[in-house]
Amino acid sequence: MIKTLSDYNLLESEEWKDSINTLFLELRSKLPEFFKEVPLPTIPHEDYVEVVIPASKQVMMEDLVE
């Protein structure tokens, strides 16, 4: 059974929480109009964590990279 957490802050690993937080802050700094401060649902797996990052509208990958 897949365990879904309502927010990444509920993860046990501080390293994963820090990494997700860093990524989300970077996304918000580049495109604040697309990414709002909301809980980020996560699905922890044995070796990685899936993170759902809601956007207010469609975002192209080209807009996220330099």
N, C-alpha and C positions, 0 to 999 in steps of 0.2 A: 504494500500500500504506500502511495506517495504522500508524504507529509508536506503540506503547504503551510507556510508561516505568513501571517498577515503583514509582517514588516521585517526587514533584514536585521533590525536591532534586536530581534528575538533569537538570532543565531548565537551559538555558544562560542564560536571562534572569533576572537578579537581581530585576528588577521583578516578574515573574510569581511567582517564588518567595516574595518578600516579601508579595505580595497574597494568595496561597494560604495562607501561614502565618498572616497576620492574620485571615483568614476562619475558618480552623480553630480558632485560639485563642479567637476570639469564640464559636464554636459550643460548644467545650468549657467555656468559662466559664459559659454559660447553662444547659447541660444536660450536666454531666460524666458522668452515669450512662449517657448514650446514645452519647457519642463517646469512644473510647479512643485513646490514642497508638499509631497504627499507620502503616505506609507508605501514602501516598495515591497509587494508580495514576493516571497522567495520560496524556492523548492530545493532543500538541501539534498545532495546525493553524497555518495561515499567520497568522491574525489573532487567534486565541484559543486557550485550552487547556481541554480537558474534564478535570474532576477527579472521581474516584470517592471519595466520603466514606462509608466504611462506618459503620453505626450498629448498636448492639447489639440494638435493637428498632425498631419502626416509630415514626417521629417525624412529628408533624403540623406543617405550616408555621406554623400559628398559635402554636406553642410557640417558634418561632425569631425572631419579630418582637415588638417592643414596642408 
